[in-house]
């Protein structure tokens, strides 16, 4: 220890202190601050770039998911549309069938009714003509009768025989 | 490798001298190591002794700045490595064991304390075998010389400034580091993410980054350069580590918040008598923490150099075919270890400084 104190050089201490502090101040201004700032800036830049890449990746994933979702939706919509169309088609067909059936029935019924009424009309006309004929016959018979009794009777018998034939 | 070769070439001359001369080889090596660890007033790359017994030094002189009733500035070449007396404004100065003393015109050094018969008073450098308890009694003027270590500190500072400024200016052009910045940027980020943020906390670390970065790179670079053949050891000077530890102490003390001081003077959660006992201990602790920083760095680097040079010195003691390769292998292994220690000590100093700052700014959790 004594030797250390004996060896201690005040001059060297003084110069070391002066030179070191001078060096410290110079380096701080001209070296450390610019270097540390540059390094920090670069690190920040790298961090930002990494963050941006991560965000872009996420965005990308989102976009993919979105498009997939859209595709799925579109597919579902298409399926739904097709199904609906099929249903509509079926319903239209069945409706048409029903309608056709109904119409057919109706036409048939009308036809039947027409036939019936025609028949009735025909029968009625026939009846009327028969009645007319009967009347005319009766008239003629009566006229003959009035002239010849025998003949009149014979005519009535013949006429009646004819009618029975009808 | 160069480092070892450099030391060996420097020492082999001495060894030759020892072979022919009368000096004790072990003492010679010890002195060489001691001398190597010390600061010096000249920038010597190496020294050797000629056949005529004259010391030759390869290097260049540095300015000596003294405060002795006024500023005295002269070149260290006047001191002739402790073999001459420098005369400035009618005052005489000489070097003795790397310290400057005021003397008379003949450069006499007077001693107080016990001397033994081996002491060479008249030749102040190199061959001195002064016993430990003898101190020169001459006046020591305040020495603010630009010594070898000061030059080295300034050079390292300049190197760091140029290096990091170029790294910083590169960021103006591009976002990515280029050239030396590719190596330095990860280290800067390491200091931030592994030292500052975990110890100080995410919100407060920024204020301390400049100091932590400067001290980390300063200590590391200067430790590494201390291992080169230049062999200028700066961090094995207690004055240097003291200055660094003092800055850590001041930053810690001035950034201490209410909670920090409360934990020192009135420790919460313990009984009152304990609070009274703890206060001086905690207060002492605030000085011991930076003190330990100072000693740790100083002792680790000094020890590393002493061991490394002792192992190299073994070569001259063994002087046989087994000694040299062994010493070489050991020195090589130890040099690698020292490279690790250089970085490790820088890391530990920075780490502990950050830890102390973290303690000073920690918020109350109780």
HADDOCK unambig.tbl for C-alpha pairs under 7 A between the chains (distance, minus, plus):
assign (segid A and resid 8 and name CA) (segid B and resid 238 and name CA) 6.28 0.50 0.50
assign (segid A and resid 8 and name CA) (segid B and resid 239 and name CA) 5.67 0.50 0.50
assign (segid A and resid 9 and name CA) (segid B and resid 239 and name CA) 5.94 0.50 0.50
assign (segid A and resid 10 and name CA) (segid B and resid 239 and name CA) 6.99 0.50 0.50
assign (segid A and resid 11 and name CA) (segid B and resid 143 and name CA) 5.38 0.50 0.50
assign (segid A and resid 11 and name CA) (segid B and resid 144 and name CA) 4.07 0.50 0.50
assign (segid A and resid 11 and name CA) (segid B and resid 145 and name CA) 6.37 0.50 0.50
assign (segid A and resid 12 and name CA) (segid B and resid 150 and name CA) 6.45 0.50 0.50
assign (segid A and resid 12 and name CA) (segid B and resid 239 and name CA) 6.17 0.50 0.50
assign (segid A and resid 12 and name CA) (segid B and resid 240 and name CA) 6.80 0.50 0.50
assign (segid A and resid 13 and name CA) (segid B and resid 239 and name CA) 4.66 0.50 0.50
assign (segid A and resid 13 and name CA) (segid B and resid 240 and name CA) 5.63 0.50 0.50
assign (segid A and resid 13 and name CA) (segid B and resid 243 and name CA) 5.92 0.50 0.50
assign (segid A and resid 15 and name CA) (segid B and resid 150 and name CA) 6.40 0.50 0.50
assign (segid A and resid 16 and name CA) (segid B and resid 150 and name CA) 6.99 0.50 0.50
assign (segid A and resid 16 and name CA) (segid B and resid 240 and name CA) 5.92 0.50 0.50
assign (segid A and resid 16 and name CA) (segid B and resid 243 and name CA) 6.54 0.50 0.50
assign (segid A and resid 17 and name CA) (segid B and resid 243 and name CA) 5.60 0.50 0.50
assign (segid A and resid 19 and name CA) (segid B and resid 154 and name CA) 6.60 0.50 0.50
assign (segid A and resid 23 and name CA) (segid B and resid 157 and name CA) 6.06 0.50 0.50
assign (segid A and resid 24 and name CA) (segid B and resid 210 and name CA) 6.81 0.50 0.50
assign (segid A and resid 24 and name CA) (segid B and resid 211 and name CA) 6.51 0.50 0.50
assign (segid A and resid 24 and name CA) (segid B and resid 214 and name CA) 6.04 0.50 0.50
assign (segid A and resid 27 and name CA) (segid B and resid 161 and name CA) 6.20 0.50 0.50
assign (segid A and resid 28 and name CA) (segid B and resid 210 and name CA) 5.55 0.50 0.50
assign (segid A and resid 30 and name CA) (segid B and resid 165 and name CA) 5.82 0.50 0.50
assign (segid A and resid 31 and name CA) (segid B and resid 164 and name CA) 5.42 0.50 0.50
assign (segid A and resid 31 and name CA) (segid B and resid 165 and name CA) 5.00 0.50 0.50
assign (segid A and resid 31 and name CA) (segid B and resid 168 and name CA) 5.24 0.50 0.50
assign (segid A and resid 32 and name CA) (segid B and resid 210 and name CA) 6.17 0.50 0.50
assign (segid A and resid 34 and name CA) (segid B and resid 168 and name CA) 5.61 0.50 0.50
assign (segid A and resid 35 and name CA) (segid B and resid 168 and name CA) 5.06 0.50 0.50
assign (segid A and resid 38 and name CA) (segid B and resid 171 and name CA) 6.35 0.50 0.50
assign (segid A and resid 42 and name CA) (segid B and resid 175 and name CA) 6.67 0.50 0.50
